[in-house]
Amino acid sequence: MAAVYVDDPARVGECRLSDGRLFGWAEWGPSDGVPVVLCPGAATSRWLGFGAGVTEALGVRLVSVDRPGLGVSSPEVGREFCDFAGDIGQLCVRRGLGRPAVVGNSQGAPFALACAEAGVVSALAVVSGADEVAAPEFAAVLPADLRGLVERAADDPAGAEAFFAGFGAEAMWRMVMAGSPACDLAVYQDDGFAVAYRRALEEGFAQGAAGYARDTVLAMRRWPFALDRITVPVDIWYGEEDGSHSPDRGAWLATRIPGARRRVVPRAGGSLLWTHAELILTSLLEKAVREA
């Protein structure tokens, strides 16, 4: 039987934030399950979840969100990581999530880390996370094209945002397919997953590319939050064949977060969130329960 990586959410909606903006969310699993918030990857909307069948089996109420300017969430010009943490704090109040666990996937990782540093979550799993590529420790090992983009984001953030605002759903799809190893392509090109992923990209760019552009510049610049102030349990997950999200697959990142546990999965790539959902969620739930 073929693997099922994604399914449609059980509940979809928006909440109104204190400043009047809309914030989009989607949920999987039982409505009374253990809340886990997903900060999704680059340019994807709330509709791309993970753990098809696993959320129900583990009793997880998975809540994915549209970051500002993506999907149905209202834009927020000049937003920073701390603004997103504040949005998640409001979502938790409005949706009765308490202090949930959080998963940060790919470009969603620094946004999830900001939530952990702000104290609005109880445990964190960074999965195939975009690392702090602007840190000087990585300067010598970045590919030349990536190093150029990092320097541009630091020196000319407005120009960098304008550059990334030229991207769209099709360009993102082609970029991911061109840069993925065979183990990831087996997931991304699976018929069911490809339909869901391309839909999430189309929705992510539904308001244009400004939201994605802002996310990308924030992720590529030095992160303004203090990783050593994170006190919640943190798992850092990378696939052994993931060559795109972190120059050292999270080794240096793990040293900067007190008590963080790094796990590198053999024969896996950047699609780890979908291929190892049960393992990731089981570990996260153990930490969330202890923290509660």
Salt bridges, closest charged atoms under 4 A:
GLU14 OE2 - ARG46 NH1 3.29
ASP19 OD2 - ARG21 NE 2.77
GLU27 OE1 - ARG11 NE 2.79
GLU27 OE2 - ARG61 NH2 2.97
GLU27 OE2 - ARG95 NH2 3.02
ASP66 OD2 - ARG46 NE 3.47
GLU76 OE1 - ARG21 NH2 3.60
GLU80 OE2 - ARG214 NH2 3.07
ASP87 OD1 - ARG21 NH2 2.76
GLU117 OE2 - ARG229 NH1 3.61
GLU132 OE2 - ARG222 NE 2.76
GLU132 OE1 - ARG256 NH1 2.71
GLU161 OE2 - ARG214 NH1 2.63
GLU170 OE2 - ARG174 NH1 3.91
GLU170 OE1 - ARG198 NH2 2.42
GLU203 OE2 - ARG199 NE 3.22
ASP215 OD2 - ARG67 NE 2.84
ASP215 OD1 - ARG79 NH2 2.64
ASP235 OD1 - ARG261 NE 3.12
ASP235 OD2 - LYS287 NZ 3.33
ASP242 OD2 - HIS245 ND1 2.82
GLU291 OE2 - ARG99 NH1 3.52
